[in-house]
Amino acid sequence: MQATSHAARTADLCLVGGGLVGLAVGLGLQRNGLKVTILDEGDIALRASRGNFGLVWVQGKGDTLPDYATVTRLSARLWPQLAQRLQDGTGIDIELQQRGGLYLSLSEQELSAREAMLLKMQHQAGGEYPFQRLDLKQVREFIPQAGPEVTGATWCPEDGHLNPLRLLRALTELFLRQGGQIRNSGRVSRITPLTTGFRLATPEGDWHCDKVVLSAGLGNRDLAPQVGLSAPLVPNRGQVLITERVQPFLHYPTGHVRQTGESTVQIGDSKEDVGFDSGTTTEVMAQIAARATRMFPLLRDLRMVRAWGALRIMTPDGYPIYQASSQYPGAYLVTCHSGVTLGALHEGPIANWIATDTNTLPLEAFHARRFES
Ligand SMILES: Cc1cc2nc3c(=O)[nH]c(=O)nc-3n(C[C@H](O)[C@H](O)[C@H](O)COP(=O)(O)OP(=O)(O)OC[C@H]3O[C@@H](n4cnc5c(N)ncnc54)[C@H](O)[C@@H]3O)c2cc1C
């Protein structure tokens, strides 16, 4: 550790990365009375937060890690409260709807595999895991426009969706209104642990803070080792399509298709191992569209108006890392691949843990030591 040097810019706590994760944690830290500064790379950045599908999704999350199912469901329960706070504080309606969701299957085999997975999860949760297997007739009671190739679906009443761009805006606005500072002045290139606190090197000069939270998405990979943490993250691309507006027909989100508040239809999404390429390809867009039109034949007559690619932030097992540095107390890592779903968890219990060092969560399950062989 180096001795503390004079630093012109100071904060109680610096969050590195102002995407959905950093902003949600930031709001929760402000609620705990901390003066928070977010240091972000700026507009050139890779941002999963601008390219996601908007699901607040519960069913199937944590099939191989029951603690993940627990925190996912907790976050879903906390979402209405956070949505209300954002609405009250900014006037922005994030269009949260949690009336349940369907995961449609196009084969009996796929449907049976999902049912088996959810039955296992229900067993792990001591029976307290609501879901239902639906046949096509039952699916059409929810969505009359489901096509004849749909064999059925799994339904979970805890699933929902929201408008992710409005969410990003609402989080940013509330954070700023509450006195938070966001510096979009470029990459944090180096974090130096000091005798007390940390020094963060940025293009506008050094910042000094008592605590530092790494919420930099894929950028955590390089930053974590500087404060005694490890973030073995890889990008995974998802391509998403948007159609022109159409008469509302889809009143529940599905795993691959959802209708937005503006009545466009959002169709997703691929899972591609292509490194840091966030572009789109005709071949993958065609595959995504073909699957969606088999589910909902009415989509065949619609024009596509937009498409994009964005990079998921994946750990080797797909689960989050929530960890405090034991080598450099005051440094934390918060990273996950479902930052919409887990937003309320991050604003609530995760921020409380960082602010107070008291914990109500099964955090041991999310320590990066699980990746050590
Ligand atoms: C196609 C797709 C669909 C998705 N669908 C869903 C969904 O339906 N539901 C769901 O829950 N999740 C979904 N996700 C995941 C969700 O979008 C992400 O989990 C979430 O956006 C992650 O937010 P983040 O803040 O960690 O990362 P990011 O949004 O990537 O933000 C990280 C920020 O850190 C900054 N940064 C990085 N390095 C540095 C540095 N060195 N210095 C300063 N700043 C730095 C960047 O500028 C960036 O602004 C989806 C993702 C994709 C790609």
The ligand as an ORCA input file, in Angstrom:
! r2SCAN-3c Opt
* xyz 0 1
  C     -28.910     -8.706    -25.622
  C     -29.027     -8.602    -24.145
  C     -30.240     -8.851    -23.545
  C     -30.376     -8.751    -22.153
  N     -31.582     -8.948    -21.594
  C     -31.729     -8.835    -20.263
  C     -32.995     -9.003    -19.670
  O     -33.990     -9.201    -20.356
  N     -33.092     -8.933    -18.310
  C     -31.991     -8.726    -17.528
  O     -32.128     -8.726    -16.308
  N     -30.778     -8.514    -18.071
  C     -30.631     -8.558    -19.415
  N     -29.413     -8.330    -19.975
  C     -28.276     -8.035    -19.118
  C     -28.216     -6.597    -18.645
  O     -28.347     -5.717    -19.717
  C     -26.878     -6.416    -17.951
  O     -26.774     -7.311    -16.880
  C     -26.693     -5.033    -17.393
  O     -26.923     -4.068    -18.360
  C     -25.286     -4.926    -16.892
  O     -25.084     -3.617    -16.473
  P     -23.656     -3.154    -16.027
  O     -23.859     -1.836    -15.424
  O     -22.982     -4.221    -15.240
  O     -22.815     -3.089    -17.379
  P     -22.755     -2.019    -18.557
  O     -24.087     -1.570    -18.985
  O     -21.868     -2.620    -19.616
  O     -22.074     -0.781    -17.912
  C     -20.736     -0.807    -17.515
  C     -20.254      0.601    -17.501
  O     -18.930      0.586    -16.982
  C     -18.165      1.540    -17.699
  N     -16.746      1.153    -17.617
  C     -16.180     -0.016    -18.003
  N     -14.861      0.004    -17.730
  C     -14.602      1.207    -17.168
  C     -13.430      1.812    -16.661
  N     -12.238      1.197    -16.662
  N     -13.529      3.074    -16.161
  C     -14.725      3.728    -16.140
  N     -15.871      3.173    -16.590
  C     -15.797      1.935    -17.101
  C     -18.723      1.543    -19.107
  O     -18.535      2.798    -19.670
  C     -20.198      1.245    -18.879
  O     -20.962      2.437    -18.872
  C     -29.251     -8.426    -21.360
  C     -28.021     -8.163    -21.973
  C     -27.913     -8.241    -23.348
  C     -26.593     -7.944    -23.971
*
